[in-house]
Amino acid sequence: MKINWFSVSVLLGVILSVTQMHIASADDTGRPTIAVIGTGDMGDSFGPRLGALGYPVVYGTRDPKSDKSQQLIRATGGAATATSPEQAAISANVIILAVPWPAMETVAQNLGSLKDKIVIDISMPSVQGDDGYHVPLLETSSAEMIQGWNPGARVVKAFATQGSFLIDDPHAVGGPATVPIAADDRGAKEFVARLAADMGLDPVDAGPLRMAREIEALQRLYMVPLLQRRQAAFEPYFRRSYYWACIWGDDWSKPVADAGNLADIPHTQGPVRPCPGP
Ligand SMILES: NC(=O)c1ccc[n+]([C@@H]2O[C@H](COP(=O)([O-])OP(=O)(O)OC[C@H]3O[C@@H](n4cnc5c(N)ncnc54)[C@H](OP(=O)(O)O)[C@@H]3O)[C@@H](O)[C@H]2O)c1
């Protein structure tokens, strides 16, 4: 019998993805507990939004007993709790790192074992240069740094080019906003894509984790109108020509595979089109 190794590898990839998504699930609803580390502008948007979508939320904060933490727990509803960043990370399968880059080195290296956990990096490791525009603080990216500190983690760069107001309300700019997602772990990337879609945002596969560098460059571009205090800023919106449902094999000379398990993602830009054939 002739074995089609491409089909086999696609099938294995899909099985692996489904398995990994199962690993990320923590309760009967299939929604994993999400740890939101940091209760600032982004943390206090993510938590209530995820809570409203039915995700169990645990906040990781330096002061779980503060009025702000307690208020956030009430605003989040469900069984939301607040604890230390390390305890929050231990109790969740998915972790959103919503802390400023300067604090990240300490925070991201003190969360206990992150082995097999999905870790979402939203940070912007840039600083204003002498001319007022942002310059990178790293030669690589914050996402790759976090991966290096936590080799077993499934690090994903996402939600980095959205203002917190869009996490609160994805329709605030009158149309879809794109969430570019970079990760080496396909199952983790798919999970975050589904999460973004659940939140009313438009996920786009931005490639492997090293592409976080380009997302961080996009952040610096995103900041320009804000730094200039323009009345009109912008939110990224990519008009897609290929849909998320089409996945490239590892070998780009091979045809694309049609991943039926992802077919429900791109609602925001119309119905799913079939992938181009071989
Ligand atoms: N704001 C946005 O619209 C936006 C958009 C895209 C990406 N981002 C990125 O998201 C991350 C969080 O941004 P943010 O606007 O939420 O920041 P923020 O308002 O300054 O809040 C950051 C939170 O991080 C926690 N934290 C832990 N260690 C800290 C330390 N040493 N110093 C200061 N805070 C510390 C604090 O929460 P606890 O007090 O609970 O510990 C703090 O409230 C940043 O990396 C930022 O670049 C922000």
The ligand as an SDF file (V2000), in Angstrom:
LIG
                    3D

 48 52  0  0  0  0  0  0  0  0999 V2000
   -2.9390   49.3970   27.8220 N   0  0  0  0  0  0  0  0  0  0  0  0
   -3.0850   48.9560   26.5770 C   0  0  0  0  0  0  0  0  0  0  0  0
   -4.0220   49.4080   25.8610 O   0  0  0  0  0  0  0  0  0  0  0  0
   -2.1510   47.9260   26.0260 C   0  0  0  0  0  0  0  0  0  0  0  0
   -2.3850   47.4470   24.7220 C   0  0  0  0  0  0  0  0  0  0  0  0
   -1.5860   46.4240   24.2310 C   0  0  0  0  0  0  0  0  0  0  0  0
   -0.5620   45.9060   24.9920 C   0  0  0  0  0  0  0  0  0  0  0  0
   -0.3190   46.4210   26.2470 N   0  0  0  0  0  0  0  0  0  0  0  0
    0.7500   45.8210   27.0340 C   0  0  0  0  0  0  0  0  0  0  0  0
    0.1190   45.1050   28.0900 O   0  0  0  0  0  0  0  0  0  0  0  0
    0.9580   45.1310   29.2500 C   0  0  0  0  0  0  0  0  0  0  0  0
    0.1650   45.6880   30.4110 C   0  0  0  0  0  0  0  0  0  0  0  0
   -0.2060   47.0000   30.0650 O   0  0  0  0  0  0  0  0  0  0  0  0
   -1.1490   47.8700   30.9780 P   0  0  0  0  0  0  0  0  0  0  0  0
   -1.5160   49.0520   30.1730 O   0  0  0  0  0  0  0  0  0  0  0  0
   -2.2140   47.0150   31.5550 O   0  0  0  0  0  0  0  0  0  0  0  0
   -0.1470   48.3250   32.1260 O   0  0  0  0  0  0  0  0  0  0  0  0
   -0.5140   48.9340   33.5570 P   0  0  0  0  0  0  0  0  0  0  0  0
   -1.8330   49.6200   33.5060 O   0  0  0  0  0  0  0  0  0  0  0  0
    0.6680   49.7280   33.9630 O   0  0  0  0  0  0  0  0  0  0  0  0
   -0.6770   47.6680   34.5020 O   0  0  0  0  0  0  0  0  0  0  0  0
    0.3150   46.7060   34.6000 C   0  0  0  0  0  0  0  0  0  0  0  0
    0.0730   45.8430   35.8230 C   0  0  0  0  0  0  0  0  0  0  0  0
    1.1790   44.9470   35.9490 O   0  0  0  0  0  0  0  0  0  0  0  0
    1.3170   44.5780   37.3180 C   0  0  0  0  0  0  0  0  0  0  0  0
    2.7240   44.6410   37.7540 N   0  0  0  0  0  0  0  0  0  0  0  0
    3.4590   43.5990   38.1970 C   0  0  0  0  0  0  0  0  0  0  0  0
    4.6970   43.9610   38.5160 N   0  0  0  0  0  0  0  0  0  0  0  0
    4.7740   45.2880   38.2730 C   0  0  0  0  0  0  0  0  0  0  0  0
    5.8040   46.2260   38.4060 C   0  0  0  0  0  0  0  0  0  0  0  0
    7.0140   45.8950   38.8720 N   0  0  0  0  0  0  0  0  0  0  0  0
    5.5300   47.4960   38.0700 N   0  0  0  0  0  0  0  0  0  0  0  0
    4.3100   47.8540   37.5950 C   0  0  0  0  0  0  0  0  0  0  0  0
    3.2860   46.9830   37.4300 N   0  0  0  0  0  0  0  0  0  0  0  0
    3.5200   45.6960   37.7660 C   0  0  0  0  0  0  0  0  0  0  0  0
    0.4470   45.5330   38.1100 C   0  0  0  0  0  0  0  0  0  0  0  0
   -0.6650   44.7820   38.5550 O   0  0  0  0  0  0  0  0  0  0  0  0
   -0.7810   44.3570   40.1070 P   0  0  0  0  0  0  0  0  0  0  0  0
   -0.7270   45.6320   40.8730 O   0  0  0  0  0  0  0  0  0  0  0  0
   -2.0870   43.6740   40.1430 O   0  0  0  0  0  0  0  0  0  0  0  0
    0.3730   43.4580   40.4110 O   0  0  0  0  0  0  0  0  0  0  0  0
    0.0030   46.5970   37.1340 C   0  0  0  0  0  0  0  0  0  0  0  0
   -1.2680   47.0790   37.3970 O   0  0  0  0  0  0  0  0  0  0  0  0
    2.1680   45.9870   28.9050 C   0  0  0  0  0  0  0  0  0  0  0  0
    3.2280   45.1620   28.5670 O   0  0  0  0  0  0  0  0  0  0  0  0
    1.6910   46.7960   27.6920 C   0  0  0  0  0  0  0  0  0  0  0  0
    2.7410   47.1480   26.8350 O   0  0  0  0  0  0  0  0  0  0  0  0
   -1.1010   47.4100   26.7810 C   0  0  0  0  0  0  0  0  0  0  0  0
  1  2  1  0
  2  3  2  0
  2  4  1  0
  4  5  1  0
  4 48  2  0
  5  6  2  0
  6  7  1  0
  7  8  2  0
  8  9  1  0
  8 48  1  0
  9 10  1  0
  9 46  1  0
 10 11  1  0
 11 12  1  0
 11 44  1  0
 12 13  1  0
 13 14  1  0
 14 15  2  0
 14 16  1  0
 14 17  1  0
 17 18  1  0
 18 19  2  0
 18 20  1  0
 18 21  1  0
 21 22  1  0
 22 23  1  0
 23 24  1  0
 23 42  1  0
 24 25  1  0
 25 26  1  0
 25 36  1  0
 26 27  1  0
 26 35  1  0
 27 28  2  0
 28 29  1  0
 29 30  1  0
 29 35  2  0
 30 31  1  0
 30 32  2  0
 32 33  1  0
 33 34  2  0
 34 35  1  0
 36 37  1  0
 36 42  1  0
 37 38  1  0
 38 39  2  0
 38 40  1  0
 38 41  1  0
 42 43  1  0
 44 45  1  0
 44 46  1  0
 46 47  1  0
M  CHG  2   8   1  16  -1
M  END
$$$$
